[in-house]
């Protein structure tokens, strides 16, 4: 009973969440900081699926504020 356009949106969101779960985050400075490689294909897929900017997502995954 769900429209096909809504199904595709749901599938995109689920796929993005799964890619986010595969993202490799490297810890730095004894666990006080972290970084995400700009070459990580899962981050690229996540950003393209949700239409968010790659550099902003890379930054905000590793910063609290």
C-alpha positions as CSV (number, residue, x, y, z in Angstrom):
1,X,0.0,0.0,0.0
2,X,3.0,2.3,-0.2
3,X,3.5,4.3,-3.4
4,X,6.6,3.4,-5.4
5,X,8.1,6.9,-5.1
6,X,7.9,6.6,-1.3
7,X,9.3,3.1,-1.4
8,X,12.4,4.4,-3.3
9,X,12.9,7.2,-0.8
10,X,12.7,4.6,2.1
11,X,15.2,2.4,0.3
12,X,17.6,5.3,-0.2
13,X,17.4,6.2,3.5
14,X,18.0,2.6,4.6
15,X,20.9,2.2,2.1
16,X,22.5,5.4,3.4
17,X,22.2,4.2,7.0
18,X,23.8,0.9,6.1
19,X,26.7,2.7,4.4
20,X,27.1,5.0,7.5
21,X,27.4,1.8,9.6
22,X,30.3,0.7,7.4
23,X,32.2,4.0,7.6
24,X,35.7,3.7,9.1
25,X,36.4,6.3,11.7
26,X,40.0,6.5,12.9
27,X,40.7,7.6,16.5
28,X,43.4,10.1,17.2
29,X,45.1,11.6,20.3
30,X,44.3,8.8,22.7
31,X,40.6,8.8,21.7
32,X,40.1,12.6,22.1
33,X,39.7,13.2,18.4
34,X,38.8,11.2,15.3
35,X,38.9,11.5,11.5
36,X,37.2,10.1,8.5
37,X,39.1,9.5,5.2
38,X,37.9,11.7,2.4
39,X,38.5,8.7,0.1
40,X,36.1,6.4,2.1
41,X,33.6,5.0,-0.5
42,X,30.9,4.5,2.2
43,X,30.9,8.2,3.0
44,X,30.7,9.1,-0.7
45,X,27.7,6.7,-1.1
46,X,26.0,8.0,2.0
47,X,26.4,11.6,0.8
48,X,25.1,10.9,-2.7
49,X,22.1,8.9,-1.4
50,X,21.0,11.7,0.9
51,X,22.2,14.6,-1.2
52,X,24.4,16.2,1.5
53,X,27.8,17.8,1.0
54,X,30.7,15.4,1.4
55,X,33.1,17.8,3.2
56,X,30.4,19.0,5.6
57,X,29.5,15.4,6.5
58,X,33.1,14.5,6.9
59,X,33.6,17.4,9.3
60,X,30.5,17.0,11.4
61,X,30.8,13.3,11.9
62,X,34.0,14.1,13.9
63,X,33.0,17.3,15.7
64,X,30.6,17.8,18.5
65,X,29.6,21.4,17.9
